[in-house]
Amino acid sequence: MISPAAIEEIQGAGRARRKPVDAKTGFEITSEFQRFNQKYDMFNRAVWDDSVRSERSRKFFESYFTDLAEFRAVEGFQHRDYALRNAAWYIADFTADLLETSGDRKEGFLDSYTMFREGATRKMEASAEENSAEVKRAGKFLGADAIGICDYDERWVYTHNYSRQKLTDKEIDLPDDLRHVVVITNEMDHETIQTVPSALSGAATGQGYSRDIIAVLSLTQYIRNLGYRAVASLNDTALSIPLAIQAGLGQYGRHGLLITPEFGPRVRIAKIFTDLPLIADDPIDFGVTETCNICRRCSAACPVKAIPSAAPSFDTHDGVSHVKGIRKWTINAKQCFTFWANQGSDCSICIRVCPYNKDFSRLGNRILRWMLSNRWRRMALWLDVKLRFGRRQTAGWWWRRPAAG
């Protein structure tokens, strides 16, 4: 058992690291900053908050049970579309529901994962540099598309978890002496995202989460097999985006999402808290902030105008579902979720139209990405519109395409 003095030393070291880290990430945080309580996540508010909860939100959640979905004649919301979306979500839903009734744990979304074998009793001794290289190699092998490392930062850890069974706060069960965070991202399917808004496009989200789960559970077991502690987390326990930014995986976009060099905003994020000795990666800068300052494709395309068109600010809209005391672009989560509920599936229009949402295996798209990183960004944004990137495709177009491979 680690002593209270040692814990205070670890936390003190973390506080000392914040200033240089914030300088690299561009986070502007004031003394008004407050950590986030998971209870106020918009999906949780749809359970307990009458200003969010509605008949439409209830039907939205029920639609993930296919027989309860409201099929429509319009393309993208037919039986086959919900069938594929819900199949893509199966691994995420199955693991989340496994202990929800018996143990009050919705793992991956409200609680960290516990489904592991015992690890090794002996620690493998290696340098932090060796561990860092090997955990990245192992993570890629086990299914992560990208992987980075940052130091533990308690600012992004929730003050409390939330129980939807009891409608009460729960204590965070994350040990506070795990010094490092391994963050992974997995791509969401590009072609499916092109059909947004549709139930079919939700399959890309579910597939991304399911791939995340396989990778994060496997990599966590690997670290445990080395003899170290590791806690696997998806959307639960802590805010993923600031940790991913600190781990050098991308930058923050106007639409409130992580934008990565490999896949733009088309990713899902998972993380592992561990005491395995590791070396933190440096945050990266490939011009996203400068591009988002002049690009408003996401804010213009949002049907409910939930994405700000103005400069970053300290505005928190209704003051409930957002972190206070940090200057950034903040979406109106309530307006966003209401649109989701009304259409019967999640929405990713902001992802579809983002200039960074491209298949970067193609040379032309890599050239456009390079242009977005420098003085040619206005030309790149003009070409993005001129070449009709981000236009919506029909679900029928997707179903008629030849299967990959």
C-alpha positions as CSV (number, residue, x, y, z in Angstrom):
1,M,0.0,0.0,0.0
2,I,1.4,3.3,-1.0
3,S,1.7,5.9,1.8
4,P,-0.3,9.2,1.8
5,A,3.0,11.1,1.7
6,A,4.0,9.3,-1.5
7,I,0.6,10.0,-3.0
8,E,1.0,13.7,-2.2
9,E,4.4,13.6,-3.8
10,I,3.0,12.1,-7.0
11,Q,0.1,14.7,-7.1
12,G,2.5,17.5,-6.4
13,A,4.7,16.4,-9.4
14,G,1.6,16.3,-11.5
15,R,0.7,19.9,-10.6
16,A,4.2,21.0,-11.4
17,R,3.9,19.5,-14.9
18,R,0.6,21.2,-15.8
19,K,2.0,24.6,-16.8
20,P,4.4,23.3,-19.5
21,V,1.9,20.7,-20.7
22,D,-0.9,23.4,-21.1
23,A,1.6,25.6,-23.0
24,K,2.1,22.7,-25.5
25,T,-1.6,21.7,-25.8
26,G,-2.9,25.3,-25.9
27,F,-5.2,24.7,-22.9
28,E,-6.1,28.0,-21.3
29,I,-7.3,27.1,-17.8
30,T,-8.3,29.6,-15.0
31,S,-8.7,29.4,-11.3
32,E,-12.5,28.9,-12.0
33,F,-11.7,25.4,-13.4
34,Q,-13.8,22.7,-11.9
35,R,-13.5,18.9,-12.5
36,F,-16.5,17.2,-14.1
37,N,-19.1,15.1,-12.4
38,Q,-20.2,12.2,-14.6
39,K,-23.8,12.7,-13.5
40,Y,-24.0,15.8,-15.7
41,D,-23.0,13.9,-18.9
42,M,-25.8,14.5,-21.4
43,F,-26.6,10.8,-21.7
44,N,-26.9,10.5,-17.9
45,R,-29.0,13.7,-17.8
46,A,-31.4,12.0,-20.2
47,V,-32.1,9.5,-17.4
48,W,-32.7,11.9,-14.5
49,D,-33.1,15.5,-15.8
50,D,-36.6,16.4,-16.9
51,S,-35.2,19.2,-19.1
52,V,-33.5,16.6,-21.2
53,R,-35.5,13.4,-20.6
54,S,-38.4,12.9,-23.1
55,E,-40.4,10.3,-25.0
56,R,-38.1,10.8,-27.9
57,S,-34.9,10.3,-25.8
58,R,-36.5,7.1,-24.4
59,K,-37.2,5.8,-27.9
60,F,-33.7,6.7,-28.9
61,F,-32.1,4.5,-26.3
62,E,-34.7,1.7,-27.0
63,S,-33.8,1.7,-30.7
64,Y,-30.5,-0.1,-29.9
65,F,-32.8,-3.1,-29.2
66,T,-33.7,-3.6,-32.9
67,D,-37.3,-4.8,-32.4
68,L,-38.0,-1.5,-30.5
69,A,-36.6,0.7,-33.3
70,E,-38.9,2.8,-35.4
71,F,-38.1,1.7,-39.0
72,R,-38.9,4.2,-41.7
73,A,-39.3,4.0,-45.5
74,V,-36.6,6.6,-46.0
75,E,-33.1,5.4,-46.9
76,G,-30.8,5.2,-43.9
77,F,-33.5,4.4,-41.3
78,Q,-34.8,1.1,-42.6
79,H,-34.7,-2.3,-40.9
80,R,-31.3,-3.3,-42.5
81,D,-29.7,0.0,-41.3
82,Y,-30.7,-0.4,-37.7
83,A,-29.8,-4.1,-37.9
84,L,-26.2,-3.2,-38.9
85,R,-25.9,-0.3,-36.5
86,N,-27.0,-2.4,-33.6
87,A,-24.7,-5.3,-34.7
88,A,-21.8,-2.9,-34.8
89,W,-22.6,-1.8,-31.2
90,Y,-23.0,-5.4,-30.0
91,I,-19.6,-5.8,-28.3
92,A,-19.8,-2.4,-26.6
93,D,-23.4,-3.0,-25.4
94,F,-22.7,-6.6,-24.3
95,T,-19.7,-5.7,-22.2
96,A,-21.5,-2.6,-20.8
97,D,-24.6,-4.7,-19.8
98,L,-22.7,-7.7,-18.4
99,L,-22.5,-6.4,-14.8
100,E,-25.0,-3.6,-14.9
101,T,-27.9,-5.4,-13.0
102,S,-25.8,-7.7,-10.8
103,G,-23.0,-5.3,-9.9
104,D,-24.3,-1.8,-10.7
105,R,-21.4,-1.4,-13.2
106,K,-22.0,-0.2,-16.8
107,E,-18.4,-0.9,-17.8
108,G,-16.9,1.2,-20.5
109,F,-19.5,4.0,-20.3
110,L,-20.0,4.6,-16.5
111,D,-17.4,2.4,-14.9
112,S,-13.9,1.1,-15.8
113,Y,-13.5,-2.5,-17.0
114,T,-12.9,-5.3,-14.5
115,M,-13.0,-8.4,-16.8
116,F,-9.3,-9.5,-16.5
117,R,-7.3,-12.5,-15.5
118,E,-4.8,-12.1,-12.8
119,G,-1.6,-10.7,-14.0
120,A,2.0,-11.7,-13.2
121,T,3.1,-11.6,-9.6
122,R,6.7,-10.7,-10.7
123,K,7.4,-7.4,-12.5
124,M,9.3,-7.4,-15.7
125,E,12.2,-5.0,-15.2
126,A,12.9,-2.7,-18.1
127,S,13.6,1.0,-18.7
128,A,10.7,3.5,-19.2
129,E,12.0,4.0,-22.8
130,E,11.9,0.3,-23.5
131,N,8.4,-0.1,-21.9
132,S,7.1,2.9,-24.0
133,A,8.3,1.4,-27.2
134,E,7.1,-2.1,-26.4
135,V,3.6,-1.0,-25.2
136,K,3.1,0.9,-28.4
137,R,4.2,-2.1,-30.5
138,A,2.0,-4.4,-28.5
139,G,-0.9,-2.0,-28.7
140,K,-0.7,-1.8,-32.5
141,F,-0.5,-5.6,-32.7
142,L,-3.6,-5.9,-30.4
143,G,-5.7,-3.6,-32.5
144,A,-5.0,0.0,-31.8
145,D,-4.8,2.3,-34.9
146,A,-2.8,4.9,-33.0
147,I,-1.3,5.0,-29.5
148,G,0.2,7.7,-27.3
149,I,1.3,8.2,-23.7
150,C,0.7,11.0,-21.2
151,D,1.3,11.6,-17.6
152,Y,-1.7,11.2,-15.2
153,D,-3.6,14.5,-14.8
154,E,-6.3,14.5,-12.2
155,R,-8.0,17.5,-13.7
156,W,-9.6,15.3,-16.4
157,V,-10.7,12.5,-13.9
158,Y,-14.4,12.7,-13.0
159,T,-15.2,13.8,-9.4
160,H,-17.7,11.0,-9.3
161,N,-19.0,8.1,-11.4
162,Y,-22.8,7.8,-11.8
163,S,-25.2,4.9,-11.1
164,R,-28.2,4.7,-13.5
165,Q,-29.5,1.9,-11.4
166,K,-29.8,4.0,-8.2
167,L,-29.7,7.4,-9.8
168,T,-26.9,8.5,-7.4
169,D,-23.2,9.5,-7.5
170,K,-20.6,6.7,-7.1
171,E,-17.1,7.1,-5.8
172,I,-14.4,7.0,-8.5
173,D,-12.6,3.6,-8.1
174,L,-9.4,4.7,-9.9
175,P,-6.3,4.4,-7.7
176,D,-4.7,7.9,-7.5
177,D,-1.1,6.6,-7.7
178,L,-1.1,5.4,-11.3
179,R,1.3,7.9,-12.9
180,H,0.8,7.3,-16.6
181,V,-2.0,7.0,-19.1
182,V,-1.8,5.0,-22.4
183,V,-4.3,6.4,-24.9
184,I,-5.4,4.6,-28.0
185,T,-7.6,5.6,-31.0
186,N,-9.4,3.6,-33.5
187,E,-10.8,4.7,-36.9
188,M,-14.5,4.9,-37.6
189,D,-15.3,3.8,-41.2
190,H,-15.0,6.6,-43.7
191,E,-17.6,5.4,-46.2
192,T,-20.3,4.8,-43.6
193,I,-19.8,8.2,-42.1
194,Q,-20.5,9.7,-45.5
195,T,-24.2,8.7,-45.0
196,V,-24.7,10.9,-42.0
197,P,-27.3,11.6,-40.8
198,S,-28.7,8.0,-40.8
199,A,-29.0,5.0,-38.5
200,L,-26.6,3.3,-40.9
201,S,-23.9,5.9,-40.1
202,G,-24.2,4.9,-36.4
203,A,-22.7,1.6,-37.3
204,A,-19.3,3.4,-37.8
205,T,-19.6,4.7,-34.2
206,G,-20.4,1.2,-32.8
207,Q,-17.7,-0.4,-34.9
208,G,-15.1,2.1,-33.6
209,Y,-16.1,1.5,-30.0
210,S,-16.1,-2.3,-30.4
211,R,-12.6,-2.2,-31.9
212,D,-11.5,0.1,-29.1
213,I,-12.7,-2.4,-26.5
214,I,-10.9,-5.3,-28.0
215,A,-7.6,-3.3,-28.2
216,V,-7.9,-1.7,-24.7
217,L,-8.8,-4.9,-22.9
218,S,-6.1,-6.8,-24.6
219,L,-3.4,-4.2,-24.0
220,T,-4.5,-3.8,-20.4
221,Q,-4.1,-7.5,-19.9
222,Y,-0.6,-7.3,-21.5
223,I,0.5,-4.7,-19.0
224,R,-1.0,-6.7,-16.1
225,N,0.9,-9.7,-17.5
226,L,4.1,-7.7,-17.1
227,G,3.3,-7.5,-13.4
228,Y,2.0,-3.9,-13.2
229,R,-1.4,-2.5,-12.4
230,A,-3.6,-1.3,-15.3
231,V,-7.1,0.1,-15.4
232,A,-8.9,0.0,-18.7
233,S,-11.4,2.9,-19.6
234,L,-13.5,3.8,-22.5
235,N,-15.9,6.8,-21.9
236,D,-15.9,6.3,-18.2
237,T,-13.7,7.6,-15.4
238,A,-12.1,10.5,-17.1
239,L,-12.4,12.9,-20.1
240,S,-10.7,11.2,-23.1
241,I,-10.1,14.1,-25.4
242,P,-7.7,16.2,-23.2
243,L,-5.8,13.1,-22.3
244,A,-5.5,12.2,-26.0
245,I,-4.3,15.7,-26.8
246,Q,-1.7,15.5,-24.0
247,A,-0.6,12.1,-25.4
248,G,0.2,13.6,-28.8
249,L,-2.6,12.0,-30.7
250,G,-4.2,15.1,-32.1
251,Q,-5.6,18.6,-31.5
252,Y,-8.9,20.0,-30.4
253,G,-11.4,21.1,-33.1
254,R,-14.2,23.7,-33.4
255,H,-16.7,20.8,-33.2
256,G,-15.3,19.8,-29.8
257,L,-13.7,16.6,-31.1
258,L,-10.2,15.3,-31.3
259,I,-8.7,15.8,-34.8
260,T,-6.0,13.3,-35.6
261,P,-3.4,13.4,-38.4
262,E,-4.3,9.9,-39.5
263,F,-8.1,10.0,-39.5
264,G,-9.2,13.6,-38.7
265,P,-12.1,13.6,-36.2
266,R,-13.2,10.1,-37.3
267,V,-11.9,8.2,-34.2
268,R,-13.0,6.7,-30.9
269,I,-10.8,6.9,-27.9
270,A,-9.9,4.5,-25.0
271,K,-7.3,4.8,-22.3
272,I,-5.4,2.8,-19.7
273,F,-4.2,4.1,-16.3
274,T,-1.1,2.3,-15.2
275,D,2.0,2.3,-12.9
276,L,4.1,0.8,-15.7
277,P,7.2,3.1,-16.0
278,L,6.6,5.0,-19.2
279,I,7.8,8.2,-21.0
280,A,5.1,10.7,-22.0
281,D,4.8,11.8,-25.6
282,D,4.8,15.5,-26.5
283,P,1.6,17.1,-27.8
284,I,1.6,17.8,-31.5
285,D,0.6,20.8,-33.6
286,F,-0.3,20.3,-37.3
287,G,-2.2,23.5,-37.7
288,V,-5.7,22.5,-36.5
289,T,-6.3,25.5,-34.3
290,E,-5.3,27.9,-37.1
291,T,-7.5,26.1,-39.6
292,C,-10.5,25.9,-37.2
293,N,-10.2,29.6,-36.5
294,I,-11.1,30.4,-40.1
295,C,-13.1,27.2,-41.1
296,R,-16.8,27.0,-40.0
297,R,-18.0,24.1,-42.1
298,C,-19.1,22.2,-39.0
299,S,-20.9,25.1,-37.3
300,A,-22.6,26.0,-40.6
301,A,-23.7,22.4,-41.3
302,C,-25.0,21.7,-37.8
303,P,-28.9,21.5,-38.1
304,V,-29.5,22.9,-34.6
305,K,-26.5,25.3,-34.5
306,A,-25.0,23.5,-31.5
307,I,-21.4,24.3,-32.7
308,P,-20.1,27.8,-32.0
309,S,-19.1,30.0,-35.0
310,A,-17.3,32.5,-32.8
311,A,-13.9,32.4,-31.2
312,P,-13.1,30.0,-28.3
313,S,-14.6,31.3,-25.0
314,F,-15.5,30.3,-21.5
315,D,-19.2,29.9,-22.4
316,T,-20.7,26.8,-20.9
317,H,-24.2,27.2,-22.4
318,D,-26.6,25.8,-19.7
319,G,-23.7,25.6,-17.3
320,V,-24.3,21.9,-16.5
321,S,-22.8,19.5,-19.1
322,H,-19.5,21.3,-19.6
323,V,-16.2,21.8,-17.9
324,K,-16.0,25.2,-16.3
325,G,-12.9,27.4,-16.3
326,I,-11.4,26.4,-19.6
327,R,-11.3,28.5,-22.7
328,K,-12.3,26.5,-25.8
329,W,-15.0,25.9,-28.4
330,T,-17.9,24.3,-26.5
331,I,-20.8,22.7,-28.3
332,N,-24.3,23.0,-26.9
333,A,-24.7,19.4,-25.8
334,K,-28.4,19.7,-25.0
335,Q,-29.3,20.9,-28.5
336,C,-27.0,18.3,-30.0
337,F,-28.5,15.4,-28.1
338,T,-32.1,16.6,-28.7
339,F,-31.4,16.3,-32.4
340,W,-30.1,12.8,-31.9
341,A,-33.2,11.8,-30.0
342,N,-35.6,13.4,-32.6
343,Q,-34.0,11.6,-35.5
344,G,-33.6,8.3,-33.7
345,S,-29.9,7.8,-34.1
346,D,-26.6,9.6,-33.4
347,C,-25.5,12.4,-35.6
348,S,-22.0,13.0,-37.0
349,I,-22.6,15.7,-39.6
350,C,-19.8,17.7,-38.1
351,I,-17.4,14.8,-38.7
352,R,-18.6,14.2,-42.2
353,V,-18.1,17.8,-43.4
354,C,-14.8,18.4,-41.5
355,P,-11.9,19.2,-43.9
356,Y,-9.8,16.7,-42.0
357,N,-12.2,13.9,-42.6
358,K,-10.5,12.2,-45.5
359,D,-8.9,9.0,-46.6
360,F,-5.2,9.9,-46.1
361,S,-4.0,6.8,-47.9
362,R,-4.5,8.9,-51.0
363,L,-1.8,11.2,-52.1
364,G,-4.1,14.1,-53.0
365,N,-5.7,14.1,-49.6
366,R,-2.3,14.1,-47.9
367,I,-1.4,17.2,-50.0
368,L,-4.5,18.9,-48.8
369,R,-3.7,18.0,-45.2
370,W,-0.2,19.5,-45.7
371,M,-1.8,22.7,-47.1
372,L,-4.0,22.9,-44.0
373,S,-0.9,23.0,-41.8
374,N,0.6,26.2,-43.4
375,R,-0.1,29.4,-45.3
376,W,-2.0,27.5,-48.0
377,R,-4.8,26.5,-45.7
378,R,-7.3,29.0,-47.2
379,M,-6.7,27.5,-50.6
380,A,-7.1,24.0,-49.1
381,L,-10.5,25.0,-47.6
382,W,-11.6,26.5,-50.9
383,L,-10.6,23.2,-52.7
384,D,-12.4,21.2,-50.0
385,V,-15.7,23.0,-50.9
386,K,-15.0,23.1,-54.7
387,L,-14.2,19.4,-54.9
388,R,-17.4,18.6,-52.8
389,F,-15.6,16.8,-50.0
390,G,-18.0,16.1,-47.1
391,R,-21.1,15.8,-49.3
392,R,-23.7,13.3,-48.0
393,Q,-24.1,10.0,-49.7
394,T,-27.3,7.9,-49.4
395,A,-27.5,4.7,-47.5
396,G,-28.5,3.0,-50.7
397,W,-25.1,4.1,-52.2
398,W,-23.4,2.4,-49.3
399,W,-25.4,-0.8,-49.5
400,R,-24.8,-1.1,-53.3
401,R,-21.0,-0.7,-53.0
402,P,-18.8,-3.8,-53.3
403,A,-17.7,-5.2,-50.0
404,A,-14.2,-4.3,-49.0
405,G,-11.5,-6.9,-49.5
